[in-house]
């Protein structure tokens, strides 16, 4: 079950997009984003981190899967190079918590889409992507079992 269903605000984000299987495109995108954060001397502890998986790997070919590594935009930092800007549209979202390794996050998504969603009276809003918010800044140094991720599922 979701932790809650709530209305969110629009979020302006800076992002870098990579294509391919999420287990490969995700780390590649984050490598680029961390380089951008370093080059701009941003305070990592004050950033919010999001990942957008635009496509369903059960439907879309691996080489066409789109993953965006994102940080909440601030007025002082402008996108440049491979970094772009977009808006995560606000609205009604079901919010779930995934605890533990990112390796198992697809199992959480499967439980949401194949168990919770069919049993609920909710419908996914196909005009907005699902996204995740990551709460462990030093995820490489964090014990995998202690990782916390919030998953946002857009509802119509």
Secondary structure, 3 states (H helix, E strand, C coil): CCCEEEEECCEEEEEEEEECCHHHHHHHHHHHHHHHHHHCCCCHHHCCEEEEECCCCCCCCHHHCEEEEEEECCCCCCCCCCCEEEEECCEEEEEEEEECCHHHHHHHHHHHHHHHHHHCCCCECCCCCCEEEECCCCCCCCCHHHCEEEEEEEEC
